[in-house]
């Protein structure tokens, strides 16, 4: 059975292996053991019952195969981006140019560097082992975060964003970085990405170009990748768009990956989720509809499984699902359709 749970200290070796296999581009999951250990510590602190509002906490969840104990993937939520370290993006704004005597009236897209000190919640750090990208594992890893947000609503903002990995060509290079960032930083794309992920963002304010960048000055090939996702992120983007996220006019400052946004309470998984008391375990038919299941406690657990809705308003689950979710009779279960 596949289980989503908070990352723990014993997961650190597996987390390091996962981070090294991402191929770069996951700013919030750099392949640095010390940073990842701190990320685990931050997650343990984030689950404190004393948290009553979004203050920049970071929640990292592990996808575990209970049969083997293997760490198959991770996904995260930042309760709020920005804070002491600003959050940066490029905002694409049209600039209108008019000259009446020559009958010129046109708009030019322009990149403006944007800083956010008190931003929205962000879903991030999604990575699943390549050999397990089937059978609903990706949907469980991604969508379970919304059930956690729903059961712990006060910890998150009214808006949630996702910054998708940008396009990387077949040689492993970011065309946007090669056209823009490379001219301002004394290291390559991956070094800049890791440095930013480690929380050292001073270099961005000091070295990034201070003036807007007119997109038509870049080659057509570079312009075509602005807002385009990494090929491995295409399924994740499609999934989030189906959840109600929308594209924005913002992109990542390094690889120009798209930023998407949604009103938290309008995300499909949250809108369609139901909550009921767990009555007890029962045997359920093997062809029953599969739901996304989660308990409602800070000791968060989520999995996939069947649900029986009882006449008295309670629900029953198969014994293995109930055990995996740490449910006892009377506990609350939150469940939502997978699609």
Number of C-alpha atoms within 10 A of each C-alpha: 13 21 24 27 21 21 24 16 13 9 16 18 13 13 26 19 13 21 22 14 14 18 12 19 24 22 20 21 28 26 23 15 16 12 17 20 18 12 20 24 15 15 23 18 15 21 16 10 8 8 14 12 15 18 19 21 21 25 24 24 25 25 26 20 15 12 8 8 10 14 22 23 26 26 25 24 27 26 24 25 25 18 13 9 14 19 15 21 23 22 21 22 16 13 12 11 11 12 9 8 6 7 8 11 10 11 12 13 15 18 20 19 21 14 16 14 14 15 19 24 28 22 23 24 24 23 26 23 15 12 7 12 14 10 8 14 20 22 19 21 25 22 22 28 22 21 25 23 19 20 20 16 17 14 21 24 20 13 17 25 25 22 23 28 27 29 26 22 12 7 6 10 15 24 23 27 21 15 13 18 22 15 13 13 15 11 11 14 21 19 14 23 20 20 16 18 19 19 13 12 16 11 12 17 13 10 13 15 15 10 9 14 17 16 16 12 10 14 12 10 10 19 17 13 21 21 23 20 23 20 13 15 18 13 13 18 22 11 17 20 17 13 18 16 23 16 16 15 14 24 27 21 23 25 29 27 26 26 24 23 20 20 15 23 17 15 20 21 23 21 13 13 17 14 17 17 18 24 22 17 19 15 12 15 9 9 7 11 13 16 19 24 29 31 25 21 16 14 11 19 23 29 25 25 20 21 20 18 14 12 7 8 11 18 22 23 23 17 14 14 23 23 12 19 22 16 24 14 14 13 15 20 25 22 26 22 15 18 12
